[in-house]
């Protein structure tokens, strides 16, 4: 019966452990017993099995002992509970301190930002000023760009008008050339509808560029056609009004032309004018010469490379103009002289290129011979002529007057239009007898 009672008591102890613990420990605390705690022991011991040991309950009477070793272990359990609570409190306190420190930092930063409102406002004002300045610069640049575009458009329109006028002039010239030679019809076809198309495209800037490109292409085509036309007609081209010319095909002492003057003469002044296209000018190339038995080179009009020369009364009386002659091109040459004044002048293409007093008081006797393209030999025999001074090329409009012509007349005869209409009273082109010798011949 007593065993059963102990079993029931053990069961009751197992069912209410906390209450039993309190009941066991309270008398100890009240009686003033102090236990020494061993913190080095393992906490993994089976306290439940130590308390519920049935054998220990069966040996003694039914009273509650307070062994020191059992109480120390329960104290360790309470200490563990207290340490756990303290750790939680410490962690909580540490967390609160960290949060408080972070909040203090944030408040300090906010306070600094509030104190820097003036700096922020100044920055905003600076950005605003920069933005306004950039807008002003942009507006000014756009204005300048529009002005440049307007100027460019005006220049394009002006250039287009000039090209249109040029095309009309070219068309007019081609028409004139076509009427004279029957060539150039292909170029006229390319220009027939061109001005109207260009006038219609002035208002559109996009069409303007295409029109300029088309103009350039057409001008290149016309330039090529004009060059072809000039090459086709160069061999028979003569100054306008001159229906024929003397051709000196090569440099030879046998090729020249003799001139029979229209009147007997003893000259104290003269003017000589002629058109010449020299193939090649050497150091001395004779255009016009007059000589007597006593003075074979009494009067000469010469070419020397790119210069033109006049001698009167011999080579000691010389007038020269430099850099006025071009091989292969027609040139109008005039020479005038007066014995009374002793003044000689040279004219090339209507321009006075030299002026100097020479051979004052000299008189040209009337018993000499006029030659074109050659000079009289000292023996007076044609077979003794010098081929090195012979002229090669073309010559037309040869005239001679027994007086000094006015400057306006010389300029008039130098024009291509009607240049052969005037006639000299000593030698007149188309009137006086000019006899070709050797291979010299008339062409038209």
VMD Tcl script that draws the C-alpha trace (Angstrom):
set ca {
  {0.00 0.00 0.00}
  {2.84 2.24 0.83}
  {4.44 1.44 -2.62}
  {1.27 2.47 -4.37}
  {1.25 5.68 -2.43}
  {4.81 6.39 -3.52}
  {3.95 5.65 -7.15}
  {1.06 8.07 -7.04}
  {3.27 10.64 -5.42}
  {5.88 10.21 -8.20}
  {3.26 10.60 -10.85}
  {1.96 13.75 -9.21}
  {5.51 15.16 -9.05}
  {6.04 14.45 -12.79}
  {2.77 16.12 -13.66}
  {3.52 19.36 -11.75}
  {7.27 19.93 -12.03}
  {7.29 23.72 -11.73}
  {5.15 23.64 -8.61}
  {7.32 20.99 -7.09}
  {10.43 22.97 -7.88}
  {9.00 26.01 -6.16}
  {7.91 23.93 -3.21}
  {11.34 22.35 -2.88}
  {13.36 25.53 -3.29}
  {11.25 27.86 -1.16}
  {12.14 26.24 2.20}
  {15.76 26.35 1.21}
  {15.65 30.04 0.51}
  {13.71 30.63 3.73}
  {16.12 28.54 5.84}
  {19.06 30.61 4.54}
  {20.93 27.74 2.86}
  {23.37 28.93 0.37}
  {24.55 26.67 -2.42}
  {27.69 26.87 -4.39}
  {27.06 26.86 -8.17}
  {29.33 25.06 -10.49}
  {29.15 26.99 -13.82}
  {31.48 24.56 -15.42}
  {29.10 21.61 -15.36}
  {27.33 20.41 -18.45}
  {23.71 21.66 -18.89}
  {22.80 18.65 -20.89}
  {22.19 16.35 -17.84}
  {18.77 14.72 -17.56}
  {17.23 16.76 -14.73}
  {13.88 15.18 -15.27}
  {15.23 11.65 -14.70}
  {17.10 12.75 -11.53}
  {13.96 14.16 -10.01}
  {11.66 11.31 -10.97}
  {13.87 8.50 -9.75}
  {11.44 5.98 -8.16}
  {14.05 4.17 -6.15}
  {14.96 7.29 -4.17}
  {11.33 7.90 -3.30}
  {10.81 4.36 -2.07}
  {13.72 4.22 0.47}
  {12.70 7.00 2.80}
  {9.62 8.34 4.38}
  {7.30 10.66 2.46}
  {9.10 14.00 3.05}
  {10.68 16.53 0.74}
  {14.44 16.54 1.05}
  {16.58 19.51 -0.10}
  {19.83 17.96 -1.31}
  {22.39 20.59 -2.31}
  {23.37 18.95 -5.57}
  {19.76 18.88 -6.89}
  {19.10 22.48 -5.86}
  {22.27 23.68 -7.62}
  {21.14 22.27 -10.93}
  {17.76 23.98 -10.68}
  {19.55 27.18 -9.85}
  {21.58 26.75 -13.03}
  {18.33 26.44 -14.94}
  {17.05 29.71 -13.48}
  {20.39 31.37 -14.17}
  {20.12 30.26 -17.79}
  {16.64 31.73 -17.98}
  {17.84 34.97 -16.46}
  {20.86 35.13 -18.81}
  {18.58 34.60 -21.79}
  {16.33 37.44 -20.64}
  {19.33 39.68 -20.08}
  {20.67 38.93 -23.56}
  {17.32 39.82 -25.05}
  {17.28 43.05 -23.07}
  {20.81 43.87 -24.15}
  {20.02 43.18 -27.80}
  {16.90 45.29 -27.53}
  {18.85 48.12 -25.93}
  {21.60 47.89 -28.56}
  {19.03 47.98 -31.36}
  {17.32 51.00 -29.82}
  {20.70 52.73 -29.50}
  {21.55 52.05 -33.16}
  {18.18 53.31 -34.34}
  {18.57 56.42 -32.19}
  {22.05 57.08 -33.61}
  {20.83 56.70 -37.19}
  {17.89 59.01 -36.50}
  {20.25 61.58 -34.99}
  {22.43 61.40 -38.12}
  {19.41 61.86 -40.39}
  {18.21 64.83 -38.32}
  {21.64 66.40 -38.47}
  {21.73 66.02 -42.28}
  {18.24 67.47 -42.58}
  {19.30 70.35 -40.40}
  {22.32 70.98 -42.63}
  {20.11 70.89 -45.71}
  {17.79 73.45 -44.15}
  {20.79 75.67 -43.43}
  {21.98 75.33 -47.12}
  {18.76 76.61 -48.68}
  {20.57 79.77 -49.78}
  {23.19 77.71 -51.63}
  {20.49 75.66 -53.31}
  {18.67 78.82 -54.35}
  {21.90 80.30 -55.74}
  {22.54 77.13 -57.74}
  {19.04 77.26 -59.15}
  {19.50 80.92 -60.12}
  {22.84 80.12 -61.82}
  {21.31 77.27 -63.81}
  {18.46 79.54 -64.82}
  {20.89 82.24 -66.04}
  {22.89 79.68 -68.02}
  {19.72 78.36 -69.61}
  {18.60 81.86 -70.63}
  {22.04 82.65 -72.09}
  {22.03 79.41 -74.09}
  {18.57 80.24 -75.43}
  {19.74 83.70 -76.49}
  {22.81 82.26 -78.22}
  {20.69 79.66 -79.95}
  {18.22 82.27 -81.19}
  {21.09 84.44 -82.44}
  {22.68 81.50 -84.24}
  {19.36 80.61 -85.87}
  {18.94 84.20 -86.99}
  {22.41 84.26 -88.54}
  {21.75 80.93 -90.20}
  {18.54 82.26 -91.75}
  {20.38 85.36 -92.99}
  {23.11 83.21 -94.56}
  {20.47 81.00 -96.17}
  {18.68 84.04 -97.59}
  {21.96 85.43 -98.93}
  {22.85 82.08 -100.47}
  {19.41 81.87 -102.07}
  {19.78 85.37 -103.50}
  {23.23 84.53 -104.88}
  {21.88 81.34 -106.42}
  {19.06 83.26 -108.07}
  {21.50 85.87 -109.37}
  {23.85 83.19 -110.66}
  {20.96 81.42 -112.33}
  {19.88 84.64 -114.04}
  {23.44 85.16 -115.25}
  {23.58 81.62 -116.57}
  {20.28 82.10 -118.35}
  {21.54 85.33 -119.91}
  {24.79 83.62 -120.85}
  {22.89 80.76 -122.46}
  {20.86 83.25 -124.48}
  {24.02 85.01 -125.58}
  {25.56 81.68 -126.54}
  {22.45 80.79 -128.47}
  {22.62 84.13 -130.29}
  {26.27 83.59 -131.14}
  {25.61 80.06 -132.32}
  {22.81 81.36 -134.50}
  {25.18 83.87 -136.05}
  {27.86 81.24 -136.57}
  {25.30 78.89 -138.05}
  {24.18 81.54 -140.53}
  {27.80 82.06 -141.63}
  {28.98 78.47 -141.85}
  {25.99 76.17 -141.60}
  {27.44 74.42 -138.50}
  {26.35 74.33 -134.89}
  {22.77 73.01 -135.30}
  {23.32 70.33 -132.68}
  {24.20 72.96 -130.08}
  {21.12 75.02 -130.98}
  {18.85 72.03 -130.37}
  {20.27 71.59 -126.87}
  {19.57 75.27 -126.11}
  {16.15 75.67 -127.76}
  {14.01 74.92 -124.70}
  {16.61 75.63 -122.03}
  {15.87 79.29 -120.95}
  {12.16 78.67 -120.35}
  {12.85 75.62 -118.23}
  {15.38 77.55 -116.15}
  {13.05 80.54 -115.60}
  {10.35 78.22 -114.31}
  {12.67 76.72 -111.69}
  {13.82 79.90 -109.92}
  {11.27 79.78 -107.10}
  {12.11 76.29 -105.89}
  {15.40 75.82 -104.06}
  {15.39 72.09 -104.70}
  {14.92 72.58 -108.42}
  {17.48 75.36 -108.39}
  {20.31 72.97 -107.63}
  {19.22 70.60 -110.37}
  {18.91 73.53 -112.75}
  {22.45 74.65 -111.97}
  {23.75 71.15 -112.56}
  {21.89 70.97 -115.86}
  {23.28 74.38 -116.79}
  {26.82 73.26 -116.10}
  {26.34 70.11 -118.17}
  {24.83 72.08 -121.06}
  {27.61 74.66 -120.92}
  {30.23 71.94 -121.05}
  {28.47 70.40 -124.03}
  {28.27 73.76 -125.80}
  {31.92 74.47 -124.96}
  {32.94 71.19 -126.55}
  {30.80 71.89 -129.61}
  {32.22 75.39 -129.94}
  {35.76 74.03 -129.69}
  {34.94 71.52 -132.41}
  {33.42 74.24 -134.53}
  {36.45 76.49 -134.06}
  {38.82 73.68 -135.04}
  {36.68 72.97 -138.09}
  {36.73 76.61 -139.24}
  {40.16 77.76 -137.98}
  {41.96 76.83 -141.19}
  {39.76 79.16 -143.26}
  {38.96 81.84 -140.70}
  {39.68 85.40 -141.82}
  {38.95 88.75 -140.19}
  {35.41 89.83 -141.08}
  {35.27 91.80 -144.32}
  {38.44 90.23 -145.69}
  {37.34 87.87 -148.43}
  {40.80 86.55 -149.28}
  {44.28 86.22 -147.82}
  {47.81 85.40 -148.88}
  {49.06 82.04 -147.68}
  {52.76 81.48 -147.14}
  {52.79 77.71 -146.54}
  {56.43 77.30 -145.51}
  {59.62 79.22 -144.76}
  {61.50 79.47 -148.04}
  {63.51 82.09 -149.93}
  {61.36 81.40 -152.97}
  {58.02 82.10 -151.24}
  {57.07 85.78 -151.01}
  {54.79 88.34 -152.67}
  {55.71 91.44 -154.68}
  {53.57 94.58 -154.42}
  {53.13 97.08 -157.27}
  {52.12 100.41 -155.68}
  {49.15 102.32 -157.01}
  {51.15 105.55 -157.35}
  {54.75 106.67 -157.74}
  {56.03 107.96 -154.45}
  {58.60 109.90 -152.59}
  {57.37 109.62 -149.03}
  {58.09 111.83 -146.05}
  {55.42 110.10 -143.93}
  {53.40 106.93 -144.10}
  {51.08 104.52 -142.27}
  {51.19 100.77 -142.89}
  {48.47 98.42 -141.60}
  {47.98 94.71 -142.17}
  {46.52 91.55 -140.61}
  {48.93 88.66 -140.05}
  {48.74 85.19 -138.51}
  {52.27 83.92 -138.13}
  {52.88 80.20 -137.85}
  {56.18 80.70 -136.04}
  {58.09 83.90 -135.38}
  {61.89 83.64 -135.29}
  {64.53 86.18 -134.35}
  {63.74 88.09 -137.56}
  {60.58 87.47 -139.56}
  {59.69 90.02 -142.24}
  {56.10 91.15 -142.69}
  {56.55 94.18 -144.95}
  {59.69 95.63 -146.52}
  {60.72 98.36 -148.95}
  {64.21 98.64 -150.39}
  {66.20 100.37 -153.09}
  {69.50 99.54 -154.71}
  {71.33 101.85 -152.33}
  {69.32 100.91 -149.26}
  {67.90 97.35 -149.53}
  {66.32 97.65 -146.03}
  {65.02 101.22 -146.32}
  {61.74 100.39 -144.56}
  {60.81 97.21 -142.70}
  {58.01 95.98 -140.44}
  {59.35 92.91 -138.62}
  {58.50 90.29 -136.03}
  {61.09 89.01 -133.56}
  {59.64 86.23 -131.40}
  {56.91 88.03 -129.41}
  {58.05 91.55 -130.41}
  {57.21 93.81 -133.34}
  {59.77 96.23 -134.85}
  {59.85 99.16 -137.29}
  {63.00 100.38 -139.06}
  {63.18 103.53 -141.20}
  {66.31 104.49 -143.17}
  {68.16 101.35 -142.05}
  {68.34 99.16 -138.99}
  {70.01 101.90 -136.96}
  {66.67 103.71 -136.69}
  {64.61 101.19 -134.77}
  {61.36 101.21 -132.78}
  {60.38 98.05 -130.88}
  {57.41 96.81 -128.79}
  {57.82 93.70 -126.65}
  {55.44 90.82 -125.78}
  {52.68 91.72 -128.24}
  {52.84 88.82 -130.74}
  {51.33 85.34 -130.33}
  {52.04 82.57 -132.80}
  {49.00 81.01 -134.43}
  {46.66 83.96 -133.75}
  {45.51 86.79 -135.97}
  {46.96 90.18 -135.08}
  {46.47 93.67 -136.51}
  {49.79 95.53 -136.91}
  {50.20 99.18 -137.83}
  {53.29 101.39 -138.11}
  {53.26 105.18 -138.67}
  {56.11 107.64 -139.20}
  {56.57 111.32 -140.00}
  {59.85 112.78 -141.30}
  {58.97 116.31 -140.24}
  {58.39 115.37 -136.62}
  {60.72 112.37 -136.68}
  {58.08 110.49 -134.65}
  {57.29 106.80 -135.16}
  {54.50 104.77 -133.50}
  {53.59 101.09 -133.38}
  {50.04 99.76 -132.92}
  {48.94 96.19 -132.16}
  {45.24 95.26 -132.19}
  {44.22 98.92 -131.93}
  {46.54 99.72 -129.00}
  {49.51 102.07 -129.19}
  {52.37 99.89 -127.89}
  {55.44 102.03 -128.77}
  {56.19 105.67 -129.55}
  {59.62 107.19 -130.18}
  {61.34 109.78 -132.46}
  {63.48 108.16 -135.15}
  {64.92 109.12 -138.60}
  {63.90 112.77 -138.49}
  {64.31 114.45 -141.90}
  {64.61 111.14 -143.78}
  {62.83 110.73 -147.15}
  {61.78 107.46 -148.85}
  {62.73 107.54 -152.54}
  {60.39 106.15 -155.18}
  {62.64 103.73 -157.07}
  {62.41 100.76 -154.72}
  {60.44 97.52 -154.40}
  {57.76 96.41 -151.92}
  {57.86 92.81 -150.71}
  {55.57 90.84 -148.36}
  {57.07 88.04 -146.30}
  {60.64 88.69 -147.41}
  {63.31 91.44 -147.70}
  {65.28 92.62 -150.75}
  {68.76 91.19 -151.10}
  {71.75 93.47 -151.45}
  {72.37 92.18 -154.96}
  {68.76 92.78 -155.94}
  {68.44 89.25 -157.31}
  {65.60 87.06 -156.04}
  {67.72 83.94 -155.87}
  {69.88 85.63 -153.26}
  {67.01 86.06 -150.78}
  {67.42 84.72 -147.23}
  {65.04 81.92 -146.17}
  {65.73 82.51 -142.44}
  {63.80 85.82 -142.51}
  {60.90 84.50 -144.61}
  {57.37 84.74 -143.24}
  {55.19 81.63 -142.87}
  {51.48 81.93 -142.20}
  {48.63 84.09 -143.52}
  {48.38 87.76 -144.36}
  {45.47 89.98 -145.44}
  {44.23 93.58 -145.39}
  {47.60 95.06 -146.43}
  {47.27 98.85 -146.87}
  {49.62 101.85 -146.99}
  {48.88 105.56 -146.81}
  {51.18 108.48 -147.58}
  {50.28 110.20 -144.31}
  {49.88 109.39 -140.61}
  {46.40 108.09 -139.81}
  {44.49 109.29 -136.80}
  {44.32 107.01 -133.80}
  {40.54 106.52 -134.19}
  {41.01 105.24 -137.73}
  {43.69 102.78 -136.68}
  {41.42 101.47 -133.89}
  {38.56 101.16 -136.36}
  {40.64 99.12 -138.82}
  {41.75 96.87 -135.93}
  {38.16 95.69 -135.35}
  {37.32 92.29 -136.77}
  {34.08 93.58 -138.25}
  {34.73 95.54 -141.47}
  {38.48 95.50 -140.97}
  {39.21 95.22 -144.69}
  {36.81 97.92 -145.84}
  {39.45 100.70 -145.80}
  {41.88 101.10 -148.70}
  {45.28 102.82 -148.66}
  {46.14 105.39 -151.36}
  {49.66 103.96 -151.87}
  {48.77 100.27 -151.49}
  {45.14 99.22 -151.30}
  {44.14 95.65 -150.45}
  {42.06 94.24 -153.26}
  {43.00 97.16 -155.52}
  {46.80 97.25 -155.85}
  {48.53 94.43 -157.72}
  {50.13 91.86 -155.42}
  {52.00 89.07 -157.17}
  {52.65 85.80 -155.27}
  {55.96 84.04 -155.91}
  {57.03 80.47 -155.26}
  {54.41 78.65 -153.21}
  {52.58 81.74 -151.97}
  {48.89 81.76 -153.00}
  {45.54 83.43 -152.41}
  {42.99 81.68 -150.25}
  {39.46 82.55 -149.20}
}
mol new
graphics top color blue
foreach p $ca { graphics top sphere $p radius 0.5 }
foreach p [lrange $ca 0 end-1] q [lrange $ca 1 end] { graphics top cylinder $p $q radius 0.2 }
display resetview
